[in-house]
């Protein structure tokens, strides 16, 4: 069973960047898709983008184009999501989730708080 | 991409059945059989309960079932139990390597 473990909570200033990691274990990291999904407080789920590590090329939701970068390090089975130009509206729980267009396994979430 | 449309709330009594709809377009729900449903309890990560419209992951009770007609997908929860009370989200592949979610439905077991 694949397990995804994410990095810890972050507090950031407006205008700065955050990079969240997601380490996979117990499965085939390189050939499975891995997505990033965020959830603002009291709000719904929002797909940000995803990557298949073996192909290295990421795909991003239009809303986040130019502000998000998703990468993967096959040697450490770790995926990363970097979000730049942070604003208060980016305060949310950020999840990594994997498998395909169905998100079968999820990380525990990383809370990113953007506050001056 | 626009979010899929779900009713904000649904409810039913224990033992009853409830159906949650998820309406998209001919570019997402209507075009692909990659509709999934997730259950999320407060403070927890979402859990996949239905994928590819009708399939259930191992361990998910058969009380949860999915279907699709045209641009609308549906999740039916039969034999409602207290622990089914949660938020439910649908998602669909939307082409060009994009995924879109519904706004979520809060299910209350009366």
Interface residues (C-beta under 8 A of the other chain):
Chain A: X35 X37 X44 X45 X46 X47 X50 X59 X61 X62 X95 X97 X101 X102 X103 X104 X106 X107 X108 X109
Chain B: X1 X3 X34 X36 X38 X45 X46 X47 X48 X51 X52 X57 X89 X91 X93 X96 X97 X98 X99 X100 X101 X102 X103 X104
